[in-house]
Each structure stands twice: as C-alpha cells, then as structure tokens.
Amino acid sequence: MSELETIQIFLKVAELESFSGAARQLGLPNATVSSAVRTLEATLGTRLLQRTTRRVQMTQEGEAYYARSRELVADFDALRSMFRGGADMLSGRLRIDMSVAMASRIVLPRLGEFLALHPQLLVDLGTADRRVDVIREGYDCVLRAGTLQDSSLVARPLGHYRLINCASPAYLREHGTPRTLDDLARHRVVHYDALLGGSSAGWEWFDGEQTRYAAVGAALTVNGTVAYEMACVAGLGLIQVPEAGLRERLRDGSLVEVLPAFRPAPMPLAFVYPTRRHVPARALAFMDWAQGLLAPYLMQ
C-alpha cells in the first residue's frame, strides 16, 4: 500500500469518525484500515486519532495533519487529471443524494445520457427523505431544497422551485373547492413532519413581503415525500408541494391546483458539497449536467 493510499484511509476515518464506516465506504477489511492508520502514526511518530469504545476523534496533531493532507490529496488528484481529456477522463465512484421525487421524475429518466458520456463512472444515488450528513456519509454532492443552514459546506444555488397547493378531484367533490383563506376552516391538510415529532399542521402563503401561517386541521401526518403525494391523490387532504414534481399529475387530472393566489414562497434549490480547494471533477461534471437538466423546472 502506497503512502498516498494510507493517507486517504486516514482522511476517511477522520471524516467519518469510524474505522468500520471508513472500511465500508472504501471497500476494505476493517483490519486493513486499522493497520494503515497505525502504520501512518508510527511513521510520523505521533498519535493522530484518539480511539474510545464509542467514537474516534482526531488529536490536535491529527487535526493539523488532516488539514494539510487533505489539501495534498486534492492537489494530487488535480495533477493526475491535468492532461486527461475526452469522455474517459471521469472515473471512480460518484456519491450523490436528492429527494425521491427529484430522482424518479427528473434525474433518473435522463441519467443514462450522463453515464453514456462518462462510461467509466460509477454512481451511488441516495434518495433518503432526511438531511444526510454530507461529510460523515461520504457524499460528493447533495441536492437540497429549502433554506440552507450555516455550515462548513459549500453551496451552489440553482434557482427556486415554484410551490403550489393541490387537492384531488375526489377530495374536492366531498369537501368543496376552497376559494379564500377563510374557507380553510372547513378543510384539512396532509401534514408533513420529517421526524413525526408532533409539529402543528398549517397553511403557509407568501403575501408579497413575508410568509404568513394559518393553523389548519390534519387527520394524517407523514414523514415521506411519496406518502405525502399519494395521501393527497387518495383524497386525504390538501398539500403544498413543488410544481415541478407534479406536472404529470396536473396534466392527467389526478391532482388539481387550488388557492393559486395563496401559494407558499418559492423554495430555493442548491447543491451542497464539502469545503475543499479542489472539487472532484466527477462532482463538478454532474452538477453542471444536472443544473442544465433542472433549469426548465426552476425560476430564478
């Protein structure tokens, strides 16, 4: 094993704070990962990682070595690909995450085109209905909707989703079509709560200056985007969702827009990725491709 490979193993253990997690992501035996870090520490003559029964943490020396070695590996990757060209320049594994609706309706139907351009690339596509830990879980880039929290991640804004209010024809036949905000008192929503934590159901709308909120009853709470949509199709309540993901349902009439004058504020969409001086070429290529693919669905 080369010294560069040993450093790469250390970086992965440090990022994940786990020897076993690093071994899984790198496709190596646990013993190989442990041995590589011990060898690196012996070569340097200092302890880089503090092991306990519950977690792995970098020592002060480990943090300093991590910062410098991460830059070194990034520089080496950039140097190695400096004179490569053509479709075969991208190789390795690209790890990305996005919502189920985004993946199934927009990205996956066209992903074959991207893979045909880069036949040596392997893609891991996550569709978790949760906020993944980009660094700890080893993602190259993640597509996130909504306001981004302050973090060490780099954000690449793409635009804004238009949000609309929807109901099924069956629901409207039974409960009537709401025309004003006062009508919501006689209606119910499907409530989305990612943690099923008991948050209150309600209705959001943007009045041109700020987002306003009104309490509305809900008989059903879900924590998945697919369940949220299907509950609305089944007539269980009103929902507020990105218009881009429902174009087929709006066209075929299985869902109908309601209260168009009381839509939520547009939702920002952005790629986020780990802070680093050199972003992997595979990640840049995918983000460039996906940005073009998503452009017709977004407003600036």
QUICOR-V587061 format. One record per run of one state. SS is the DSSP state (alpha for helix, beta for strand, coil for the rest). FROM is the first residue (numbers start at 1). TO is the last residue. If there is no record, write none. Layout:
[[SS:FROM:TO] [SS:FROM:TO]]
//
This chain:
[[coil:1:2] [alpha:3:16] [coil:17:18] [alpha:19:26] [coil:27:29] [alpha:30:44] [coil:45:48] [beta:49:51] [coil:52:55] [beta:56:58] [coil:59:59] [alpha:60:80] [coil:81:86] [alpha:87:89] [coil:90:91] [beta:92:97] [coil:98:99] [alpha:100:117] [coil:118:120] [beta:121:126] [coil:127:140] [beta:141:145] [coil:146:153] [beta:154:161] [coil:162:162] [beta:163:167] [coil:168:168] [alpha:169:175] [coil:176:180] [alpha:181:186] [coil:187:187] [beta:188:192] [coil:193:201] [beta:202:206] [coil:207:210] [beta:211:215] [coil:216:216] [beta:217:222] [coil:223:224] [alpha:225:233] [coil:234:237] [beta:238:242] [alpha:243:252] [coil:253:255] [beta:256:257] [coil:258:259] [alpha:260:262] [coil:263:266] [beta:267:273] [coil:274:280] [alpha:281:297] [coil:298:298] [beta:299:299] [coil:300:300]]
//
